[in-house]
């Protein structure tokens, strides 16, 4: 497996979509101003992954994930880093999200590879008439 540091670059959009899908929550809810603990935690995870997997600034991450201030992103990073030290299930979830992002990136790379020839859209009748 390729080390995470060499993966990417991912976009914040890709990360947020992966997080939303993983936790079965709506995009609108994650990007909303709600302070429900589950939603806030998911938003914090998205911020953490966005910082770890993109080269975007804290203000940019905050703007893209619910219009948050950069200080909120800093809080999110610290909170998730702290929880990772004591919560193995959170560590497993984040590891799984990273794997899913990497797999999605690999699929995307394959579909854009110049060595792959797209299938021809030719009906059987057209193929037989060409013979």
Secondary structure, 3 states (H helix, E strand, C coil): CCCHHHCCCCCHHHHHHHHHHHHCCCHHHHHCCCCCHHHHHHHHHHHHHHHHHCCCCHHHHHHHCCCCCHHHHHHHHHHHHHHHHHCHHHHHHHHHHHHHHHHHHHHHHHHCCCCCCCCCCCCHHHHHHHC
